Amino acid sequence: MNMKENIIATKTFDFALSIVNLYVQLKKENEFIISKQILRSATSIGANVEEAIAAQSRKDFIHKMSIASKEARETKYWLRLLDKSDLTSIEVNNYLIEVEHIINIITKIIKTSQESK
């Protein structure tokens, strides 16, 4: 496992934990639709990163990281939707910044992995 994998695994795990806490806050405000979508996609990012770390081949690694990237982008979409809606007063800007960092790191990992074939 190289350094980037450790960083992204830690970042995605910590992000998932913060999203679980956001989900709890949103449920308290009776927001049940977008919060569930965010919870599913955000926790899936780290799960796919973990699968990538245990990949059986470079192709498998790139595939799992690509799924993590898609889940991160989906999470960004739901967070933006939540931010622009009037469903809650909870500030989500920090979550948007963090998911953007995660997307950037995963994108670099995928590109580097594809180039080193």
Protein Blocks (a to p, Z undefined) as FASTA:
>chain_A
ZZklmmmmmmmmmmmmmmmmmmmmmmmnopaklmmmmmmmmmmmmmmmmmmmmpcbfklm
mmmmmmmmmmmmmmmmmmmmmmmmckbfcdfklmmmmmmmmmmmmmmmmmmmmmmZZ
